[in-house]
Amino acid sequence: MTRSDCDSGATVRIFTELLVSGMAVDFSITLLQRLLLEFQRLLRRLIWEVGPEEVGGISQFREHGNDMV
């Protein structure tokens, strides 16, 4: 095996590792996007069902006479 064969083999191996790790990063980003979208959907549903004044403790301030809105 010549030096050029070793170099091209190393290049292919490095390229393959980068490709696989890039795919893993893409998958992680896609998964994170899906999780964030699901969280956003659930938060909107909570706000819709409970009411915006109940989310974030705003109603607690109103009950004590401190109108924060």
PyMOL Python script that loads the backbone (N, CA, C, O; Angstrom):
from pymol import cmd

cmd.read_pdbstr("""\
ATOM      1  N   MET A   1       0.847  -1.171   0.000  1.00  0.00           N
ATOM      2  CA  MET A   1       0.000   0.000   0.000  1.00  0.00           C
ATOM      3  C   MET A   1       0.895   1.237   0.000  1.00  0.00           C
ATOM      4  O   MET A   1       1.835   1.347   0.788  1.00  0.00           O
ATOM      5  N   THR A   2       0.584   2.150  -0.889  1.00  0.00           N
ATOM      6  CA  THR A   2       1.397   3.362  -1.004  1.00  0.00           C
ATOM      7  C   THR A   2       0.852   4.457  -0.084  1.00  0.00           C
ATOM      8  O   THR A   2      -0.228   4.340   0.494  1.00  0.00           O
ATOM      9  N   ARG A   3       1.631   5.503   0.025  1.00  0.00           N
ATOM     10  CA  ARG A   3       1.219   6.621   0.877  1.00  0.00           C
ATOM     11  C   ARG A   3      -0.073   7.254   0.361  1.00  0.00           C
ATOM     12  O   ARG A   3      -0.929   7.644   1.155  1.00  0.00           O
ATOM     13  N   SER A   4      -0.220   7.356  -0.944  1.00  0.00           N
ATOM     14  CA  SER A   4      -1.437   7.970  -1.503  1.00  0.00           C
ATOM     15  C   SER A   4      -2.671   7.117  -1.201  1.00  0.00           C
ATOM     16  O   SER A   4      -3.758   7.649  -0.978  1.00  0.00           O
ATOM     17  N   ASP A   5      -2.497   5.777  -1.194  1.00  0.00           N
ATOM     18  CA  ASP A   5      -3.619   4.910  -0.822  1.00  0.00           C
ATOM     19  C   ASP A   5      -4.032   5.149   0.623  1.00  0.00           C
ATOM     20  O   ASP A   5      -5.222   5.206   0.932  1.00  0.00           O
ATOM     21  N   CYS A   6      -3.048   5.290   1.508  1.00  0.00           N
ATOM     22  CA  CYS A   6      -3.346   5.556   2.919  1.00  0.00           C
ATOM     23  C   CYS A   6      -4.015   6.914   3.082  1.00  0.00           C
ATOM     24  O   CYS A   6      -4.965   7.061   3.851  1.00  0.00           O
ATOM     25  N   ASP A   7      -3.510   7.907   2.349  1.00  0.00           N
ATOM     26  CA  ASP A   7      -4.092   9.245   2.436  1.00  0.00           C
ATOM     27  C   ASP A   7      -5.529   9.256   1.931  1.00  0.00           C
ATOM     28  O   ASP A   7      -6.395   9.877   2.546  1.00  0.00           O
ATOM     29  N   SER A   8      -5.791   8.577   0.820  1.00  0.00           N
ATOM     30  CA  SER A   8      -7.150   8.582   0.282  1.00  0.00           C
ATOM     31  C   SER A   8      -8.079   7.785   1.196  1.00  0.00           C
ATOM     32  O   SER A   8      -9.248   8.139   1.346  1.00  0.00           O
ATOM     33  N   GLY A   9      -7.576   6.725   1.800  1.00  0.00           N
ATOM     34  CA  GLY A   9      -8.386   5.958   2.754  1.00  0.00           C
ATOM     35  C   GLY A   9      -8.734   6.790   3.979  1.00  0.00           C
ATOM     36  O   GLY A   9      -9.862   6.753   4.472  1.00  0.00           O
ATOM     37  N   ALA A  10      -7.744   7.544   4.465  1.00  0.00           N
ATOM     38  CA  ALA A  10      -7.988   8.417   5.615  1.00  0.00           C
ATOM     39  C   ALA A  10      -8.975   9.517   5.251  1.00  0.00           C
ATOM     40  O   ALA A  10      -9.837   9.883   6.050  1.00  0.00           O
ATOM     41  N   THR A  11      -8.838  10.038   4.044  1.00  0.00           N
ATOM     42  CA  THR A  11      -9.748  11.100   3.591  1.00  0.00           C
ATOM     43  C   THR A  11     -11.177  10.576   3.518  1.00  0.00           C
ATOM     44  O   THR A  11     -12.111  11.248   3.955  1.00  0.00           O
ATOM     45  N   VAL A  12     -11.348   9.383   2.971  1.00  0.00           N
ATOM     46  CA  VAL A  12     -12.674   8.783   2.870  1.00  0.00           C
ATOM     47  C   VAL A  12     -13.238   8.533   4.261  1.00  0.00           C
ATOM     48  O   VAL A  12     -14.415   8.795   4.507  1.00  0.00           O
ATOM     49  N   ARG A  13     -12.411   8.031   5.173  1.00  0.00           N
ATOM     50  CA  ARG A  13     -12.862   7.753   6.540  1.00  0.00           C
ATOM     51  C   ARG A  13     -13.284   9.052   7.245  1.00  0.00           C
ATOM     52  O   ARG A  13     -14.322   9.104   7.905  1.00  0.00           O
ATOM     53  N   ILE A  14     -12.461  10.092   7.092  1.00  0.00           N
ATOM     54  CA  ILE A  14     -12.787  11.379   7.714  1.00  0.00           C
ATOM     55  C   ILE A  14     -14.074  11.949   7.113  1.00  0.00           C
ATOM     56  O   ILE A  14     -14.944  12.436   7.835  1.00  0.00           O
ATOM     57  N   PHE A  15     -14.184  11.882   5.784  1.00  0.00           N
ATOM     58  CA  PHE A  15     -15.384  12.376   5.130  1.00  0.00           C
ATOM     59  C   PHE A  15     -16.617  11.612   5.614  1.00  0.00           C
ATOM     60  O   PHE A  15     -17.659  12.211   5.878  1.00  0.00           O
ATOM     61  N   THR A  16     -16.496  10.293   5.729  1.00  0.00           N
ATOM     62  CA  THR A  16     -17.612   9.463   6.198  1.00  0.00           C
ATOM     63  C   THR A  16     -17.994   9.836   7.622  1.00  0.00           C
ATOM     64  O   THR A  16     -19.178   9.951   7.939  1.00  0.00           O
ATOM     65  N   GLU A  17     -16.992  10.025   8.487  1.00  0.00           N
ATOM     66  CA  GLU A  17     -17.277  10.406   9.875  1.00  0.00           C
ATOM     67  C   GLU A  17     -17.957  11.772   9.935  1.00  0.00           C
ATOM     68  O   GLU A  17     -18.894  11.967  10.710  1.00  0.00           O
ATOM     69  N   LEU A  18     -17.488  12.717   9.118  1.00  0.00           N
ATOM     70  CA  LEU A  18     -18.118  14.032   9.086  1.00  0.00           C
ATOM     71  C   LEU A  18     -19.547  13.950   8.565  1.00  0.00           C
ATOM     72  O   LEU A  18     -20.442  14.621   9.079  1.00  0.00           O
ATOM     73  N   LEU A  19     -19.755  13.128   7.550  1.00  0.00           N
ATOM     74  CA  LEU A  19     -21.091  12.964   6.995  1.00  0.00           C
ATOM     75  C   LEU A  19     -22.033  12.375   8.041  1.00  0.00           C
ATOM     76  O   LEU A  19     -23.150  12.862   8.216  1.00  0.00           O
ATOM     77  N   VAL A  20     -21.595  11.343   8.728  1.00  0.00           N
ATOM     78  CA  VAL A  20     -22.422  10.699   9.751  1.00  0.00           C
ATOM     79  C   VAL A  20     -22.686  11.664  10.901  1.00  0.00           C
ATOM     80  O   VAL A  20     -23.818  11.766  11.373  1.00  0.00           O
ATOM     81  N   SER A  21     -21.651  12.375  11.360  1.00  0.00           N
ATOM     82  CA  SER A  21     -21.864  13.313  12.461  1.00  0.00           C
ATOM     83  C   SER A  21     -22.752  14.470  12.015  1.00  0.00           C
ATOM     84  O   SER A  21     -23.550  14.978  12.803  1.00  0.00           O
ATOM     85  N   GLY A  22     -22.622  14.889  10.765  1.00  0.00           N
ATOM     86  CA  GLY A  22     -23.510  15.923  10.233  1.00  0.00           C
ATOM     87  C   GLY A  22     -24.945  15.465  10.187  1.00  0.00           C
ATOM     88  O   GLY A  22     -25.859  16.238  10.474  1.00  0.00           O
ATOM     89  N   MET A  23     -25.150  14.211   9.827  1.00  0.00           N
ATOM     90  CA  MET A  23     -26.494  13.658   9.819  1.00  0.00           C
ATOM     91  C   MET A  23     -27.037  13.594  11.235  1.00  0.00           C
ATOM     92  O   MET A  23     -28.222  13.841  11.456  1.00  0.00           O
ATOM     93  N   ALA A  24     -26.184  13.266  12.196  1.00  0.00           N
ATOM     94  CA  ALA A  24     -26.607  13.220  13.591  1.00  0.00           C
ATOM     95  C   ALA A  24     -26.992  14.616  14.077  1.00  0.00           C
ATOM     96  O   ALA A  24     -27.963  14.776  14.817  1.00  0.00           O
ATOM     97  N   VAL A  25     -26.232  15.616  13.660  1.00  0.00           N
ATOM     98  CA  VAL A  25     -26.550  16.995  14.039  1.00  0.00           C
ATOM     99  C   VAL A  25     -27.879  17.406  13.411  1.00  0.00           C
ATOM    100  O   VAL A  25     -28.723  18.003  14.078  1.00  0.00           O
ATOM    101  N   ASP A  26     -28.066  17.089  12.132  1.00  0.00           N
ATOM    102  CA  ASP A  26     -29.337  17.405  11.467  1.00  0.00           C
ATOM    103  C   ASP A  26     -30.498  16.725  12.170  1.00  0.00           C
ATOM    104  O   ASP A  26     -31.547  17.337  12.371  1.00  0.00           O
ATOM    105  N   PHE A  27     -30.319  15.460  12.546  1.00  0.00           N
ATOM    106  CA  PHE A  27     -31.368  14.732  13.249  1.00  0.00           C
ATOM    107  C   PHE A  27     -31.653  15.387  14.591  1.00  0.00           C
ATOM    108  O   PHE A  27     -32.814  15.528  14.977  1.00  0.00           O
ATOM    109  N   SER A  28     -30.595  15.794  15.316  1.00  0.00           N
ATOM    110  CA  SER A  28     -30.773  16.436  16.614  1.00  0.00           C
ATOM    111  C   SER A  28     -31.512  17.758  16.473  1.00  0.00           C
ATOM    112  O   SER A  28     -32.390  18.074  17.277  1.00  0.00           O
ATOM    113  N   ILE A  29     -31.158  18.528  15.453  1.00  0.00           N
ATOM    114  CA  ILE A  29     -31.836  19.809  15.228  1.00  0.00           C
ATOM    115  C   ILE A  29     -33.297  19.575  14.880  1.00  0.00           C
ATOM    116  O   ILE A  29     -34.177  20.278  15.377  1.00  0.00           O
ATOM    117  N   THR A  30     -33.557  18.599  14.035  1.00  0.00           N
ATOM    118  CA  THR A  30     -34.932  18.278  13.661  1.00  0.00           C
ATOM    119  C   THR A  30     -35.726  17.838  14.881  1.00  0.00           C
ATOM    120  O   THR A  30     -36.865  18.265  15.070  1.00  0.00           O
ATOM    121  N   LEU A  31     -35.137  16.994  15.701  1.00  0.00           N
ATOM    122  CA  LEU A  31     -35.812  16.533  16.908  1.00  0.00           C
ATOM    123  C   LEU A  31     -36.076  17.703  17.850  1.00  0.00           C
ATOM    124  O   LEU A  31     -37.161  17.800  18.424  1.00  0.00           O
ATOM    125  N   LEU A  32     -35.113  18.580  18.014  1.00  0.00           N
ATOM    126  CA  LEU A  32     -35.277  19.745  18.873  1.00  0.00           C
ATOM    127  C   LEU A  32     -36.385  20.659  18.338  1.00  0.00           C
ATOM    128  O   LEU A  32     -37.188  21.181  19.112  1.00  0.00           O
ATOM    129  N   GLN A  33     -36.426  20.847  17.028  1.00  0.00           N
ATOM    130  CA  GLN A  33     -37.487  21.668  16.431  1.00  0.00           C
ATOM    131  C   GLN A  33     -38.854  21.060  16.706  1.00  0.00           C
ATOM    132  O   GLN A  33     -39.799  21.775  17.039  1.00  0.00           O
ATOM    133  N   ARG A  34     -38.961  19.750  16.568  1.00  0.00           N
ATOM    134  CA  ARG A  34     -40.246  19.086  16.819  1.00  0.00           C
ATOM    135  C   ARG A  34     -40.648  19.224  18.281  1.00  0.00           C
ATOM    136  O   ARG A  34     -41.817  19.460  18.585  1.00  0.00           O
ATOM    137  N   LEU A  35     -39.684  19.079  19.187  1.00  0.00           N
ATOM    138  CA  LEU A  35     -39.986  19.227  20.610  1.00  0.00           C
ATOM    139  C   LEU A  35     -40.429  20.654  20.934  1.00  0.00           C
ATOM    140  O   LEU A  35     -41.368  20.852  21.706  1.00  0.00           O
ATOM    141  N   LEU A  36     -39.764  21.637  20.353  1.00  0.00           N
ATOM    142  CA  LEU A  36     -40.149  23.030  20.590  1.00  0.00           C
ATOM    143  C   LEU A  36     -41.535  23.325  20.025  1.00  0.00           C
ATOM    144  O   LEU A  36     -42.324  24.029  20.655  1.00  0.00           O
ATOM    145  N   LEU A  37     -41.833  22.796  18.852  1.00  0.00           N
ATOM    146  CA  LEU A  37     -43.163  22.996  18.278  1.00  0.00           C
ATOM    147  C   LEU A  37     -44.242  22.340  19.132  1.00  0.00           C
ATOM    148  O   LEU A  37     -45.323  22.901  19.315  1.00  0.00           O
ATOM    149  N   GLU A  38     -43.948  21.156  19.653  1.00  0.00           N
ATOM    150  CA  GLU A  38     -44.907  20.470  20.520  1.00  0.00           C
ATOM    151  C   GLU A  38     -45.107  21.260  21.818  1.00  0.00           C
ATOM    152  O   GLU A  38     -46.236  21.399  22.288  1.00  0.00           O
ATOM    153  N   PHE A  39     -44.025  21.775  22.395  1.00  0.00           N
ATOM    154  CA  PHE A  39     -44.123  22.577  23.604  1.00  0.00           C
ATOM    155  C   PHE A  39     -44.947  23.839  23.329  1.00  0.00           C
ATOM    156  O   PHE A  39     -45.790  24.220  24.141  1.00  0.00           O
ATOM    157  N   GLN A  40     -44.706  24.478  22.197  1.00  0.00           N
ATOM    158  CA  GLN A  40     -45.461  25.679  21.831  1.00  0.00           C
ATOM    159  C   GLN A  40     -46.943  25.360  21.681  1.00  0.00           C
ATOM    160  O   GLN A  40     -47.799  26.129  22.118  1.00  0.00           O
ATOM    161  N   ARG A  41     -47.239  24.224  21.060  1.00  0.00           N
ATOM    162  CA  ARG A  41     -48.637  23.817  20.878  1.00  0.00           C
ATOM    163  C   ARG A  41     -49.309  23.571  22.221  1.00  0.00           C
ATOM    164  O   ARG A  41     -50.446  23.989  22.440  1.00  0.00           O
ATOM    165  N   LEU A  42     -48.600  22.890  23.119  1.00  0.00           N
ATOM    166  CA  LEU A  42     -49.160  22.617  24.443  1.00  0.00           C
ATOM    167  C   LEU A  42     -49.345  23.899  25.252  1.00  0.00           C
ATOM    168  O   LEU A  42     -50.336  24.047  25.968  1.00  0.00           O
ATOM    169  N   LEU A  43     -48.401  24.814  25.139  1.00  0.00           N
ATOM    170  CA  LEU A  43     -48.518  26.091  25.838  1.00  0.00           C
ATOM    171  C   LEU A  43     -49.706  26.891  25.329  1.00  0.00           C
ATOM    172  O   LEU A  43     -50.448  27.471  26.122  1.00  0.00           O
ATOM    173  N   ARG A  44     -49.894  26.928  24.011  1.00  0.00           N
ATOM    174  CA  ARG A  44     -51.058  27.624  23.443  1.00  0.00           C
ATOM    175  C   ARG A  44     -52.354  26.983  23.919  1.00  0.00           C
ATOM    176  O   ARG A  44     -53.323  27.677  24.227  1.00  0.00           O
ATOM    177  N   ARG A  45     -52.366  25.664  23.975  1.00  0.00           N
ATOM    178  CA  ARG A  45     -53.559  24.952  24.437  1.00  0.00           C
ATOM    179  C   ARG A  45     -53.838  25.280  25.899  1.00  0.00           C
ATOM    180  O   ARG A  45     -54.990  25.488  26.281  1.00  0.00           O
ATOM    181  N   LEU A  46     -52.799  25.327  26.709  1.00  0.00           N
ATOM    182  CA  LEU A  46     -52.953  25.687  28.122  1.00  0.00           C
ATOM    183  C   LEU A  46     -53.512  27.098  28.257  1.00  0.00           C
ATOM    184  O   LEU A  46     -54.439  27.332  29.032  1.00  0.00           O
ATOM    185  N   ILE A  47     -52.952  28.027  27.510  1.00  0.00           N
ATOM    186  CA  ILE A  47     -53.431  29.413  27.571  1.00  0.00           C
ATOM    187  C   ILE A  47     -54.880  29.493  27.113  1.00  0.00           C
ATOM    188  O   ILE A  47     -55.677  30.226  27.699  1.00  0.00           O
ATOM    189  N   TRP A  48     -55.225  28.748  26.077  1.00  0.00           N
ATOM    190  CA  TRP A  48     -56.592  28.760  25.557  1.00  0.00           C
ATOM    191  C   TRP A  48     -57.571  28.194  26.571  1.00  0.00           C
ATOM    192  O   TRP A  48     -58.647  28.758  26.771  1.00  0.00           O
ATOM    193  N   GLU A  49     -57.211  27.072  27.224  1.00  0.00           N
ATOM    194  CA  GLU A  49     -58.112  26.407  28.151  1.00  0.00           C
ATOM    195  C   GLU A  49     -58.202  27.132  29.489  1.00  0.00           C
ATOM    196  O   GLU A  49     -59.286  27.256  30.059  1.00  0.00           O
ATOM    197  N   VAL A  50     -57.076  27.605  29.986  1.00  0.00           N
ATOM    198  CA  VAL A  50     -57.042  28.201  31.317  1.00  0.00           C
ATOM    199  C   VAL A  50     -57.357  29.688  31.263  1.00  0.00           C
ATOM    200  O   VAL A  50     -58.005  30.227  32.161  1.00  0.00           O
ATOM    201  N   GLY A  51     -56.904  30.333  30.228  1.00  0.00           N
ATOM    202  CA  GLY A  51     -57.088  31.770  30.097  1.00  0.00           C
ATOM    203  C   GLY A  51     -55.769  32.475  30.321  1.00  0.00           C
ATOM    204  O   GLY A  51     -54.995  32.080  31.193  1.00  0.00           O
ATOM    205  N   PRO A  52     -55.501  33.510  29.549  1.00  0.00           N
ATOM    206  CA  PRO A  52     -54.202  34.174  29.633  1.00  0.00           C
ATOM    207  C   PRO A  52     -53.927  34.797  30.994  1.00  0.00           C
ATOM    208  O   PRO A  52     -52.770  34.895  31.403  1.00  0.00           O
ATOM    209  N   GLU A  53     -54.982  35.222  31.707  1.00  0.00           N
ATOM    210  CA  GLU A  53     -54.702  35.849  32.992  1.00  0.00           C
ATOM    211  C   GLU A  53     -54.298  34.848  34.073  1.00  0.00           C
ATOM    212  O   GLU A  53     -53.754  35.246  35.103  1.00  0.00           O
ATOM    213  N   GLU A  54     -54.551  33.568  33.858  1.00  0.00           N
ATOM    214  CA  GLU A  54     -54.158  32.548  34.831  1.00  0.00           C
ATOM    215  C   GLU A  54     -52.739  32.039  34.598  1.00  0.00           C
ATOM    216  O   GLU A  54     -52.151  31.425  35.488  1.00  0.00           O
ATOM    217  N   VAL A  55     -52.188  32.285  33.422  1.00  0.00           N
ATOM    218  CA  VAL A  55     -50.861  31.787  33.083  1.00  0.00           C
ATOM    219  C   VAL A  55     -49.821  32.789  33.553  1.00  0.00           C
ATOM    220  O   VAL A  55     -49.942  33.985  33.286  1.00  0.00           O
ATOM    221  N   GLY A  56     -48.815  32.316  34.242  1.00  0.00           N
ATOM    222  CA  GLY A  56     -47.720  33.172  34.676  1.00  0.00           C
ATOM    223  C   GLY A  56     -47.962  33.887  35.981  1.00  0.00           C
ATOM    224  O   GLY A  56     -47.193  34.776  36.346  1.00  0.00           O
ATOM    225  N   GLY A  57     -49.014  33.520  36.699  1.00  0.00           N
ATOM    226  CA  GLY A  57     -49.242  34.104  38.010  1.00  0.00           C
ATOM    227  C   GLY A  57     -49.815  35.507  37.994  1.00  0.00           C
ATOM    228  O   GLY A  57     -49.818  36.177  39.027  1.00  0.00           O
ATOM    229  N   ILE A  58     -50.305  35.974  36.843  1.00  0.00           N
ATOM    230  CA  ILE A  58     -50.852  37.324  36.760  1.00  0.00           C
ATOM    231  C   ILE A  58     -52.087  37.435  37.641  1.00  0.00           C
ATOM    232  O   ILE A  58     -52.319  38.473  38.262  1.00  0.00           O
ATOM    233  N   SER A  59     -52.885  36.359  37.697  1.00  0.00           N
ATOM    234  CA  SER A  59     -54.107  36.415  38.495  1.00  0.00           C
ATOM    235  C   SER A  59     -53.795  36.588  39.978  1.00  0.00           C
ATOM    236  O   SER A  59     -54.596  37.168  40.711  1.00  0.00           O
ATOM    237  N   GLN A  60     -52.646  36.093  40.430  1.00  0.00           N
ATOM    238  CA  GLN A  60     -52.274  36.243  41.839  1.00  0.00           C
ATOM    239  C   GLN A  60     -52.092  37.713  42.184  1.00  0.00           C
ATOM    240  O   GLN A  60     -52.480  38.150  43.267  1.00  0.00           O
ATOM    241  N   PHE A  61     -51.499  38.483  41.264  1.00  0.00           N
ATOM    242  CA  PHE A  61     -51.323  39.906  41.511  1.00  0.00           C
ATOM    243  C   PHE A  61     -52.677  40.614  41.537  1.00  0.00           C
ATOM    244  O   PHE A  61     -52.893  41.506  42.358  1.00  0.00           O
ATOM    245  N   ARG A  62     -53.568  40.232  40.665  1.00  0.00           N
ATOM    246  CA  ARG A  62     -54.885  40.855  40.611  1.00  0.00           C
ATOM    247  C   ARG A  62     -55.671  40.548  41.878  1.00  0.00           C
ATOM    248  O   ARG A  62     -56.399  41.408  42.375  1.00  0.00           O
ATOM    249  N   GLU A  63     -55.535  39.334  42.406  1.00  0.00           N
ATOM    250  CA  GLU A  63     -56.258  38.967  43.622  1.00  0.00           C
ATOM    251  C   GLU A  63     -55.817  39.823  44.796  1.00  0.00           C
ATOM    252  O   GLU A  63     -56.615  40.088  45.694  1.00  0.00           O
ATOM    253  N   HIS A  64     -54.576  40.257  44.811  1.00  0.00           N
ATOM    254  CA  HIS A  64     -54.052  41.054  45.916  1.00  0.00           C
ATOM    255  C   HIS A  64     -54.177  42.550  45.657  1.00  0.00           C
ATOM    256  O   HIS A  64     -53.692  43.362  46.444  1.00  0.00           O
ATOM    257  N   GLY A  65     -54.826  42.914  44.559  1.00  0.00           N
ATOM    258  CA  GLY A  65     -55.037  44.314  44.278  1.00  0.00           C
ATOM    259  C   GLY A  65     -53.909  44.982  43.508  1.00  0.00           C
ATOM    260  O   GLY A  65     -53.976  46.186  43.261  1.00  0.00           O
ATOM    261  N   ASN A  66     -52.907  44.267  43.133  1.00  0.00           N
ATOM    262  CA  ASN A  66     -51.805  44.834  42.352  1.00  0.00           C
ATOM    263  C   ASN A  66     -52.031  44.503  40.894  1.00  0.00           C
ATOM    264  O   ASN A  66     -51.696  43.403  40.457  1.00  0.00           O
ATOM    265  N   ASP A  67     -52.577  45.403  40.148  1.00  0.00           N
ATOM    266  CA  ASP A  67     -52.863  45.155  38.736  1.00  0.00           C
ATOM    267  C   ASP A  67     -51.580  45.319  37.932  1.00  0.00           C
ATOM    268  O   ASP A  67     -51.122  46.439  37.707  1.00  0.00           O
ATOM    269  N   MET A  68     -51.003  44.204  37.501  1.00  0.00           N
ATOM    270  CA  MET A  68     -49.718  44.218  36.800  1.00  0.00           C
ATOM    271  C   MET A  68     -49.897  44.367  35.293  1.00  0.00           C
ATOM    272  O   MET A  68     -48.912  44.573  34.583  1.00  0.00           O
ATOM    273  N   VAL A  69     -51.102  44.270  34.792  1.00  0.00           N
ATOM    274  CA  VAL A  69     -51.309  44.303  33.347  1.00  0.00           C
ATOM    275  C   VAL A  69     -51.672  45.690  32.893  1.00  0.00           C
ATOM    276  O   VAL A  69     -51.886  45.914  31.701  1.00  0.00           O
TER     277      VAL A  69
END
""", "prot")
cmd.dss("prot")
cmd.show_as("cartoon", "prot")
cmd.util.cbc("prot")
cmd.orient("prot")
